[in-house]
Amino acid sequence: MTPMLDAAEVARRPRGPRSAPPAWLVVALACAGQFLVVLDVSVVNVALPSMRADLGMSESGLQWVVNAYAIAFAGFMLLGGRAGDLYGRKRMFLVGLGLFTAASLAGGLAQGDAQLLIARAVQGLGAAVLAPATLTIVTSAVPEGAARARAIATWTAVGAGGGAAGGFVGGLLVDTLSWRWVLLINVPVGSLVLLGSLLWLTESRSGDGRRLDLPGAVLVTGGLAVLAYGISQTEAEGWTAAATLLPLAAGLALVGGFLLVESRTAAPLMPLGLLRVRAVASANAPRWAKKVVLDHDAVAVEDFRPKFLARTTMARKAADATIGATKAALIEMGRKHGRDIRLVHPAHTTMDCAHCDARAKHAMPLGERTYTCTACGNVSPRDKNSARVMLVRAGLDPAGADGARPPGALLQEAA
């Protein structure tokens, strides 16, 4: 009886924590998902003539084979990233890949143009959920540093390879099998990646209790779709025809509604405050940095060190990446031109008052652009207040925040 009791005791013991899968395996699964997403943007182009002959599609219908995927992909990607933050990256990876694979099967078996276009749109939706999760899974699996940089470079190269290989893979499948296999090839590959992901991927998320911005996603996707339809009408109807102008106007109205929703919602897909950041608006950090260092003798730079890729939301990732790139460009350009570059610790630069050095006692959301000090009553634009705080901490004259050297100043002009 003793052996039986021992066996029962072993069976009752709780299992230890599941060991983490090798990082290379996680990166390989994520890259495989990204490859499928990018490949399907272009792989169908070679198959369009065969689709037209087999399904009797019109010229505009063929264009929508490409547009349906691209518009759903672009429109829902922000929502897909936010869903991964809230509900888990592995879960959204599996949902996106499952949708993508099922839609590929439906498209490959389509017997009419309507079925094919619906399948392509669902493919794009699946890709929009899948693609953001692939990057966050990669960065969650690899520790920060050189290893993570190599993993991200691999992910980027695989995506670029998928885009470049689309024409070759599509032509090979059409010539050797049929046009249907440019879609059906995703089914066995997607199934293998799904199985591997179920077995080896671990869950991660960074939910903060906020909801998904579903109205924003619907508005921006609808706006892009209607705009694309209006543009597609120009070839047959011209730019001044009602068939062109009406959908263009409707699409612009939907995009305007999206911007209005984003300005009011608590958890926007695209924080409009980012557009007020000069480096983001210029979209060219080196050029902007060169202008700054050529106009000033000394530059105070916030020593921003983002540790964001595995933990924060997609919107914050984009903002942090842009700010980090701008910091690097400022430092590199300043040293190249022999400027005095002074790094400033980033703690509380947006919460301290430039006049009395008091600290705000409440969190300041991104959309709050005016700084009001409860201690001294000073009111000033938030960005200018932060610039003055940084200049003081750097030992430079805060008047540099106004872009001019004060009369009789002994310190260097600063930015």
N, C-alpha and C positions, 0 to 999 in steps of 0.2 A: 504493500500500500504506500510505502514511503515514496517510491518513484512517481506514483500517480499524484500524490500530494505536492511533490516538488514541481511536477509539470503544471499543475493547476496554479501554483504560486507564481511560476514564471509567466503564465498566461495572463495573470491579473496585474502584473507589473506594468506601469505605464511606459509607453515607448518614448525613447529619447527624442530630442528635437531632430527634425529631418536635416541632413547635411545639405549645405548649399551646393548647387551644381557648379561645375567649372565655369569660370567667367567666359572662356572662349566659346563654350556651348551656348550660353545665353546670347552672346554677341552674334553668333552664327544664326540662331533662330530669328533674332530681331532683324538682321540684315536680309535674311531670306524673305521676310514679310515686306520689307522696304523695296527689295528688288521686284517683287510681283507688282507692287503699287505703281512704281515708276515705269516698269515695262509696259503695262497696259495703257499708258498714255499714248504710246506711239505704235504698239505692235499691230493694231488693227488697220493702220493706214494702208499697208500693202494689200490687205484683204478686201478693201472697199469695192474694187471692181467685181470681185467674185460674189460679194454680198448682194450687189445690185443685180447681177445676172440671176442669182438663185432666188432672191426674195422679191424681185421686181421693184426695188426701191427707187425713189426719185433722187435728183441731185441734192435737193435740200435735205431729204431724209438721210442721205449718206453723211452730210455734214453733221447732222445731229447724232450720228453714231459716235463721233468724236466729242461733240459739245456736251452731250448728256453726261458722259463720264467726267469731263473736265470741270463742268459747272458744279455738279454735285460734290466733287472732290474739293474744289476750292471753297465752296460756300459753307460746307459743314466741317471743315478741318478745325476751325477754332472751337466749335462745339465739341468735336471729338476729343480735342486736347483737354478741355475743361472737364468732360465726362471722365477721362482717365484720372485727373486730379482727385475727383470726388469719389468715384466708385471703384478705383483700382486699375493700375496699368495693365496687369495680366488679364483681368476680366475684359477690359475694352479691347485689348489685343485679340483675345479669342472671339469676342463678338464681331469685331471688324473683319477678321480673317474668315470667320464663318459666313458672314454676309457676302463677302467678296467671292468666296469659293462657290457658294450656292448660286449667286448671280451669274458666275462664269458658266456653271452647268446649264442654267436656264437660257443664257444667251447662246451657248453652243448648240442647244437643241431647238432654238426658236424656229417657228414655221412662218412667221410674218414679221414685217418691219416694226409693228407696234410692240410685239413681244421682245424683239431685240433691243429697242430703245429703252424700254422699261428695265430690262436686265442690265444695260449699260449704266443707267442712272443709279440702280441699286449697287452695282459694282463701285461706282464713284462714292456713294455713301459709305460703303464698307471700307474703302480706301481712306476716307476722311477720318474714320474712327481708328483705323489701324496705324496709319503713318505717324501721328504724334506719339503713340504708345511705343513705337519701335525705338525712338531716340531716348525716351526716359527710361526704358528698360535697359538699354545699353549703359547709360550713365549711372543707373542704380547698381549695376552688376560690377562695375569697374571702379576702383578707388581713384580719388582725385590725384592728378599728376600726369606724368608722362604716359602711363598705361591708359588713362582715360582719353588723353589726346590721340593716342594711336587707335583706340577703339572708335572714337568719333570719326577719325580720318577714314577708317575702314568702312564705317557706315555710309559716309559721304561718297566714297569711291564706288561702293556697291550700287548706290542709287544712281550715280552718274553712268555706271556701266549698264544698268537697266534701261536708261533712256537711250544710250548709244546702241544697245543690242536689239532694240525693238524692231527696226527695219530688217535686220538680218534674220532674226528668229521668225518674224512674220512671213518673210519670203520663203524661208525653208519649209515652214509648216504648210503654207498654201501650195507650194510646188509638189511636196511629197505626199500630203494627205488631203486636206481641204481647208477652206476658210474657217470652218467651225472649230478647228483645232487651235486657232490663235486664242480662243476662249477656253476650250476644253482642257488645254494643257495646264491651266491653273488648278484644275480639280485634283489630280494626283499630288502635285507639288503642295498645294494648299492643305490637303489632308495630312500629308506627312508632317508639315510644319505645325498644324493643329495638334497632332498627336504628341509631337515632341514638346510643344509648349505646355500641354496639360501635364506632362510628366515632370518637366524640369524647371519651368519658370516659377518664380515665387512672387507673391503679391506685394505691391507697394502702392501707396497713395499719399496725398497731401491735402485731404479734404479739410475745409475750414468752416463747414456748416452752411455755406452759401449755396444758393440754388443755381441750376443751369439757366443760361440766358437763351431759352428756346425761342421767344419772340424775335430776338435779334438775329439768330441763325436763320429762321424762316424768312425774315425780311431781306437779309442780304443775299440769300440763295435765290429767292424769287426775283429780286432786283437784277442779279447777274443773269439769270435765265432769260428774263424778258428783254434785257438789253442785248443779249447775244442773239435772240430771235430777231429783234429789230435790225441789228447789223446784218444778219443773214438775208434780210429782205432787200437790202440796198442793191444787190447784184441784179435782181429781177425787176424791182420797182423804182429804184433810184432813191436819193436822199430826201427828196421833197414830197414823196407820195405819202398819203395818209397811212398806208399799210406799214410804212417805215417809221413815221413820226410818232404815231400813237404808242406802239410798244416802247420806243425810246423814251418818250415822256413818262410812261407808266413805270419803266425800269428806274428812271431817275427819281421818281416819287417814292418808290420802294426803298431805294438806297438812302434817300433823305429821311424816310421813316426809321430806317436802321440807325442812322446817326442820332436821331432824336431819342430813340429808345436807349442807345448806349450812353447818352448824356444824363439819363435819369435812373438807370438801373443800378442796383448796389453791386452787382457782379457782372460787369460788361465783358463781352467777348473781346472787344478792342477798346481799352481805356483811351478816351479821347485826349486825356491829359498828356499822353506821350507825344502827341502832335505839337504840343507847345514847347517841348524840349528842342532847343536849337539843333543839337547834334542829330536828333531823329529826323527833324524836318528837312535838314540839308541832305541826309542820306549819303553823305560823303565825309566821313570822319577825317581822313588825311587832309583834304582840301580845307576844311574848316579849321583844323588844327594849325595848318600852315599860316592861315590868315591871322589867327590869334597870336602866334609867337612872333610874327613879323611886326605886329602892331604894339607889342609890349616888351618891356625889358625883363620883367619877372612874372612868373605865372604860378599861382597856387592851384594845385591839383588835388582833388579829393582822392585819398589812397583807397580806392574802392577795390575790394577783393571778393568777387562773387563766388559764393559756394552754394549754388542754386540748382544745378542741373538735376539732382535726384530728389529734391524736396519741395520745390515751389511750383506755382501754377504756370501754365504755358504763357500767359500774358506777362508774368513777372520774369520768366526766362528770357523772353524777347527783349524786355526793357533792360535787364541786367547785362545781357550780351552786348547790346548797343552801347551802354554806358561804359562797360569794360573796354570795348574797342576804342571808344573816344579817348579814354584815359591813356591807353597805350599809345595812341596816335599823338596826343599832346606831349607826352614824355619824350617820345622818339624825335618829334619835330623840334621840340625845345632844345634838346641836347645837340641836334644836328646844327642848329643855328646859334649855339653858344648862349642860350638864355638861362636865367636863374630859375630852375624848376624846384618848387618847394611842395613836398607831399604833406597833406593834412589828414589826420585821422578822421574817418567819416562819422564818428559817433555824435549824434545829436545836432549835426549841422543844420538840419531842417527844423529843429525844435527850439533852439536857443535864440534869444532876442539879441540883435546886433547892437542895440542901444544900451541895455542894462544887464545883459548876459543872463537874464532869467530864463528858465526852461519851461516850455509849455507843459501843462499837466494832463493833456489829453492827446490821443493819437490823431494825427492830421492825415486824412485820406488824400489820395493823389489828386482828386478833383478840387481840393481846397487851395486856391491860388493866392489868397491874401493872408498874411501873417498878422495876427492881432495879439499883442502882448498884454496879458492880464495884470502884469506887475506895474509897468510904466505907461501903458496905454498906447504905445507906438503901433501904428498901422502902416504896413508897407507891402509891396508885392513879395510873395513868398520867395521867389527865386533870387531877388535882389537882397533880401534879408540873409538868405543862406550864403550868398556870395560875400557879403560883408563879414559874416562870422568866419568864413574860411580865410579871408585876407588877414583878419586880426590874428587868428591862430598861426598864420604863416609868418607873422612879423612884418606884414606889408600894410600900406596905407589903405584903409577901407574905401577911400574915395575912388580907388581903382574900379570899384563895382559900377561906377557911373561912366566908365570909359574915358576918364580924363585925369591928368596929373594935377593935383591941387596946387594953387600958387604957393611958391616958397617951400614946397615939400622937400624934405631931405631924403625920403625913401624913394626907391625906384617906382616907376609906374608899374601897376600890377593889373592882372586880369584874374 
